[in-house]
Amino acid sequence: MKVGIFIGRFQPVHNGHLSVFSYLQDRFDRVFVLLGSANRRRSIKNPFTFSEREQWIRTAFTELAVKKNISFPADRLSVVPINDYMYNDTKWEVECFYQIHALLDDEEDADITLVGYEKDASSYYLHSFPQWRFEAVEKVVNVDATDIRTCWFASALQSLGDYRTLVPPYVADAMLGNDAPHFANLLAEYRYYSEEQARFASYPYPDTLKFLCADTILLCKGHVLLVQRKYAPGKDCWALPGGFVQRDETFEQAALRELFEETRVKVPARVVAGSIKARQMFDDPRRSLGIPRVTMAFLIEIAADADGRLPKVKGSDDAQDARWIPLARARAMALYDDHGDIIDFFTGSL
């Protein structure tokens, strides 16, 4: 059996993707579309959910089969959610490999080919699976999802203009339905980062510009303390307590200040400061949008109150809510930016 694999985020599905879908449909007995960033929150980089993108992909394969007058049964296509693991490429590779072979079950002799086109450095993953054949395809349609998203947010509630012709009609209709409640948050996020870029446009050394932040992973009895962000970027999204480091602070001082400002956790400051178990800097330029943010994250583990209860917390300052979340439940949450990856780094539970 000939198996074709196509990996992407499809944010959104566009006509360039359709050309590859058609190629897969014609040449392989089974097709697997590995749909990336399945665990990421809605953002201006990932504005569409897994289920929305999955439906577009299935619709595309159905319409292509009708257009070409061929039979392509639904069971020939599998759309597989793949999570991002920013600080563990091996974990991502293992998940891709496991998902494919788990679905193939007893088809051990399957002839597997990874199909894709190498557009830039972000396509490095195409060579991460030496156990599969790789087949490069030509970029037939000159379209980029990043440009489409930028046009979408820049035009706000207006039409997509020429970009509408570069996506299937059902995708364009969804993107023009900007009355969805989440669109206001996405638009506010786009404006935030656009204004940030404008404020620092005259910075004399742009290649060196990075912001310093500090975050806290506060654990207690298998729970992690999270806050719900009050403002853009990431309004309403759950995150680690943290923020920018002020010029007269150390990273540790900033982390503890932000923790108490945003959560009002009822534990003496000296107890929290004395319970730091580990610290780690996270400086991947991709970890946040806008001007890069470098964060020093602090793992702190405290004991429960004398009555066995979790310490009381209350959302304050930049947080509209603060809650103790079981680590097992946090695993299923689409946290802000790389905060799930940071928790994973320290605890291995996500």
BELDA-V577119 format. One record per backbone hydrogen bond with DSSP energy under -0.5 kcal/mol. NH is the residue of the N-H (numbers start at 1). CO is the residue of the C=O. If there is no record, write none. Layout:
# BELDA-V577119
nh:NH co:CO
nh:NH co:CO
This chain:
# BELDA-V577119
nh:3 co:1
nh:3 co:111
nh:4 co:30
nh:5 co:113
nh:6 co:32
nh:7 co:115
nh:8 co:34
nh:11 co:12
nh:12 co:10
nh:13 co:10
nh:15 co:166
nh:17 co:14
nh:18 co:14
nh:19 co:15
nh:20 co:16
nh:21 co:17
nh:22 co:18
nh:23 co:19
nh:24 co:20
nh:25 co:21
nh:26 co:22
nh:27 co:23
nh:28 co:24
nh:29 co:2
nh:30 co:2
nh:31 co:76
nh:32 co:4
nh:33 co:31
nh:33 co:78
nh:34 co:6
nh:34 co:32
nh:35 co:33
nh:35 co:80
nh:36 co:8
nh:36 co:34
nh:38 co:82
nh:40 co:37
nh:41 co:335
nh:43 co:46
nh:53 co:49
nh:54 co:50
nh:55 co:51
nh:56 co:52
nh:57 co:53
nh:58 co:54
nh:59 co:55
nh:60 co:56
nh:61 co:57
nh:62 co:58
nh:63 co:59
nh:64 co:60
nh:65 co:61
nh:66 co:62
nh:67 co:63
nh:68 co:64
nh:69 co:65
nh:69 co:66
nh:70 co:65
nh:72 co:70
nh:76 co:73
nh:77 co:74
nh:78 co:31
nh:80 co:33
nh:80 co:78
nh:82 co:35
nh:88 co:85
nh:92 co:88
nh:93 co:89
nh:94 co:90
nh:95 co:91
nh:96 co:92
nh:97 co:93
nh:98 co:94
nh:99 co:95
nh:100 co:96
nh:101 co:97
nh:102 co:98
nh:103 co:99
nh:104 co:100
nh:105 co:101
nh:107 co:104
nh:108 co:106
nh:110 co:107
nh:111 co:1
nh:112 co:110
nh:113 co:3
nh:114 co:133
nh:115 co:5
nh:115 co:113
nh:116 co:135
nh:119 co:117
nh:123 co:120
nh:124 co:121
nh:126 co:123
nh:127 co:124
nh:128 co:125
nh:132 co:129
nh:133 co:112
nh:135 co:114
nh:137 co:116
nh:140 co:138
nh:142 co:140
nh:143 co:141
nh:148 co:144
nh:149 co:145
nh:150 co:146
nh:151 co:147
nh:152 co:148
nh:153 co:149
nh:154 co:150
nh:155 co:151
nh:156 co:153
nh:158 co:155
nh:163 co:160
nh:164 co:161
nh:165 co:162
nh:166 co:163
nh:167 co:164
nh:171 co:168
nh:172 co:168
nh:173 co:169
nh:174 co:170
nh:175 co:171
nh:176 co:172
nh:177 co:173
nh:177 co:174
nh:178 co:176
nh:180 co:177
nh:183 co:180
nh:184 co:180
nh:184 co:181
nh:185 co:181
nh:186 co:182
nh:187 co:183
nh:188 co:184
nh:189 co:185
nh:190 co:186
nh:191 co:187
nh:192 co:188
nh:193 co:189
nh:194 co:190
nh:195 co:191
nh:196 co:192
nh:197 co:193
nh:198 co:194
nh:199 co:195
nh:200 co:196
nh:201 co:198
nh:203 co:200
nh:206 co:203
nh:208 co:205
nh:209 co:206
nh:210 co:208
nh:211 co:292
nh:213 co:294
nh:214 co:243
nh:215 co:296
nh:216 co:241
nh:217 co:298
nh:218 co:216
nh:219 co:217
nh:219 co:300
nh:220 co:223
nh:223 co:220
nh:224 co:325
nh:225 co:218
nh:226 co:224
nh:226 co:323
nh:227 co:239
nh:228 co:321
nh:229 co:227
nh:229 co:237
nh:230 co:318
nh:236 co:229
nh:237 co:234
nh:239 co:227
nh:241 co:216
nh:241 co:225
nh:243 co:214
nh:245 co:212
nh:246 co:244
nh:249 co:246
nh:254 co:250
nh:255 co:251
nh:256 co:252
nh:257 co:253
nh:258 co:254
nh:259 co:255
nh:260 co:256
nh:261 co:257
nh:262 co:258
nh:263 co:259
nh:264 co:260
nh:266 co:312
nh:267 co:265
nh:271 co:268
nh:272 co:268
nh:273 co:269
nh:274 co:270
nh:275 co:272
nh:276 co:273
nh:277 co:299
nh:278 co:299
nh:280 co:297
nh:282 co:295
nh:283 co:281
nh:287 co:284
nh:294 co:211
nh:295 co:282
nh:296 co:213
nh:297 co:280
nh:297 co:295
nh:298 co:215
nh:299 co:278
nh:300 co:217
nh:300 co:298
nh:301 co:275
nh:302 co:219
nh:305 co:309
nh:308 co:305
nh:314 co:263
nh:316 co:262
nh:319 co:316
nh:320 co:228
nh:321 co:228
nh:323 co:226
nh:325 co:224
nh:325 co:323
nh:327 co:222
nh:329 co:326
nh:330 co:326
nh:331 co:327
nh:332 co:329
nh:333 co:330
nh:335 co:333
nh:336 co:238
nh:338 co:287
nh:339 co:336
nh:342 co:338
nh:343 co:339
nh:344 co:340
nh:345 co:341
nh:346 co:342
nh:347 co:343
nh:348 co:344
